[in-house]
């Protein structure tokens, strides 16, 4: 138990350090100022009334001192309230800024993290939990506000405790006892709430997916024609019921533990009041002082309750930060290796006995695959669906690493190569591509430098020239009618041509093309094939397809079947042998 408490303390400190790392110096000054003002405001309502009464009783010139205290207290109150209001507005804005910075930090981590994690359900649950805690629970804002309140109230409580210790120490024992019991009760409550919160992650991820499916305009054809409205509603209702059940348990748990806190607080207050009344009854204390101390105890109890609530809230927010911390602590598989060699060209890619399987799966997607591709070659990788073609492309691009075997770039192990320099040399087009709701030109250029002459060439190459000329705003036409007032919706073929132009604009050393023509009509597809042949000999092209006809511009063919390399050779050599898989597939397409 002792080690567990140390571990929990360490985790809590680590989470605060994570939060501290995204708070800038200006924000720290604002939050610090708010703490100081809160200290004085809390002290105003707790300590000053008792201090004034005691001073009034002990002072000979009571009328004069009374008026001075009243004037000073009123002026201090007005000034503190004004400053607190001003700092509160600044603090609100700074909390939102800190929230935004943490979201940006998470977004960067999603890009840097091992690509395989983006397909891992556990990681996706963490991602949902992180988004849920930031957006739905306002974790960062609540944590900062709770911390400000906790620090200021704790300092005032210490101040009040010192006053009681020097004057009436037995009353301090009642206060400390009440406080410790609240901490114990609240810590047990937080443990149970954390378990319920973690159960929400997978439910919310599935619910959000179904909800997005229901409202996604691109899926409305399937939803309506297949009568999926009822199915989606039933599933959403089931997930809502699960969520409601968890929230009901969380609320019941909170209520029961809050009742325990109220009961223990009431009992200890009764004991403290009995002690004061006993002293008044035996003339050990003036009635005015007794009432002042009762008021002080009530205020301290209220502050203690506030501190307890702040601790409870902060502990909950810290627990809600668990998925955020876990994501930020995810190992970047590239940075964990000695990949410091920067390259400026890709001369060769070699697979040596490469096998690949997904984590927590024994099924081999690729099984002992070996081949080499050199600069100037146009290699077609052919296989049926699920053969492992796209996995080869991901391995070639360095998005994933082999489970066993080695991949060499320019005779160097891919682990040794700086990923940023390698990615710059790759122009990849995947079958599950994505267009952004930006202008056509921005979708083609992406993060690269603007070169007007190059845009014109790639637009012509991708057979987009006539289409773009027909648009009122040309290359500046916005994509996406839902997010842009002048935006347009594109056909599948038009989208694929823009993605092709994007890949060509990057002007990489390696063109990795994964089913890039699947949405093109036969005439447009034939034009594109003719243009693929014009890609210079100084480039390397890897073209993935399940159709023989799609690889007619390739000068080398690799046949993949059930994750294994079945055949390799020049197209004419493979066609000359009727026993080859390549020949049999070509006959099926006739």
FENKARA-V179891 format. One record per backbone hydrogen bond with DSSP energy under -1.0 kcal/mol. CO is the residue of the C=O (numbers start at 1). NH is the residue of the N-H. If there is no record, write none. Layout:
co = [CO;CO]
nh = [NH;NH]
//
This chain:
co = [1;2;3;4;5;6;7;8;9;10;11;12;13;14;15;16;17;19;20;24;25;26;27;28;29;30;31;32;33;34;35;36;37;38;39;40;41;42;43;43;47;48;49;50;51;52;53;54;55;60;61;62;63;64;65;66;67;68;69;70;71;72;73;74;75;76;77;78;79;80;81;82;83;84;85;86;87;88;89;90;91;92;93;94;95;96;97;98;99;100;101;102;103;104;105;106;107;108;109;114;115;116;117;120;121;122;123;124;125;126;127;128;129;130;131;132;132;133;138;139;140;141;142;143;144;145;146;147;148;149;150;151;152;153;154;155;156;157;158;159;160;161;162;163;164;168;169;170;171;172;173;174;175;176;177;178;179;180;181;182;183;184;185;186;187;188;189;190;191;192;193;194;195;197;200;201;202;203;204;205;206;207;208;209;210;211;216;217;219;220;221;222;223;228;229;230;231;232;233;234;235;236;237;238;239;240;241;242;243;244;245;246;247;248;249;250;251;252;253;254;255;256;257;258;259;260;261;262;263;264;265;266;267;268;269;270;271;272;273;274;275;276;277;278;279;280;286;287;288;289;290;291;292;293;294;295;296;297;298;299;300;301;302;303;304;305;306;307;308;309;310;311;312;313;314;315;316;317;319;321;322;323;324;325;327;332;334;337;341;347;348;349;350;351;352;354;355;355;356;356;358;366;369;371;373;374;377;378;378;379;380;381;382;384;387;388;389;390;391;392;393;394;404;406;407;408;409;412;413;414;416;418;419;420;422;423;425;425;427;429;436;438;439;440;441;442;445;451;452;453;454;455;456;457;458;459;460;464;465;466;468;473;474;475;477;478;480;484;488;491;492;493;494;495;496;497;498;499;500;501;502;504;509;510;511;512;513;515;517;521;522;523;524;525;526;527;528;529;531;532;536;539;540;541;542;543;544;545;548;549;551;556;557;558;559;559;561;563;564;567;569;570;571;572;577;580;581;582;583;584;585]
nh = [5;6;7;8;9;10;11;12;13;14;15;16;17;18;19;20;21;22;23;28;29;30;31;32;33;34;35;36;37;38;39;40;41;42;43;44;45;46;47;48;51;52;53;54;55;56;57;58;59;62;65;66;67;68;69;70;71;72;73;74;75;76;77;78;79;80;81;82;83;84;85;86;87;88;89;90;91;92;93;94;95;96;97;98;99;100;101;102;103;104;105;106;107;108;109;110;111;112;113;117;118;119;120;124;125;126;127;128;129;130;131;132;133;134;135;136;137;139;142;143;144;145;146;147;148;149;150;151;152;153;154;155;156;157;158;159;160;161;162;163;164;165;166;167;168;171;173;174;175;176;177;178;179;180;181;182;183;184;185;186;187;188;189;190;191;192;193;194;195;196;197;198;199;200;204;205;206;207;208;209;210;211;212;213;214;215;219;220;223;224;225;226;228;232;233;234;235;236;237;238;239;240;241;242;243;244;245;246;247;248;249;250;251;252;253;254;255;256;257;258;259;260;261;262;263;264;265;266;267;268;269;270;271;272;273;274;275;276;277;278;279;280;281;282;284;283;290;291;292;293;294;295;296;297;298;299;300;301;302;303;304;305;306;307;308;309;310;311;312;313;314;315;316;317;318;319;320;321;322;325;326;327;328;329;330;336;337;339;418;375;410;373;408;371;406;369;403;404;365;366;361;356;354;351;349;377;541;555;556;543;558;545;560;387;563;392;393;394;395;396;397;399;355;352;414;350;412;409;416;417;341;422;423;424;425;426;509;510;512;514;438;479;443;444;445;446;448;455;456;457;458;459;460;461;462;464;463;468;469;470;471;476;477;441;440;488;484;487;480;495;496;497;498;499;500;501;502;503;504;505;506;507;540;427;542;429;544;518;520;525;526;527;528;529;530;531;532;533;534;535;539;376;511;379;513;381;515;383;551;552;554;380;569;382;566;567;564;367;561;559;557;574;575;576;580;584;585;586;587;588;589]
//
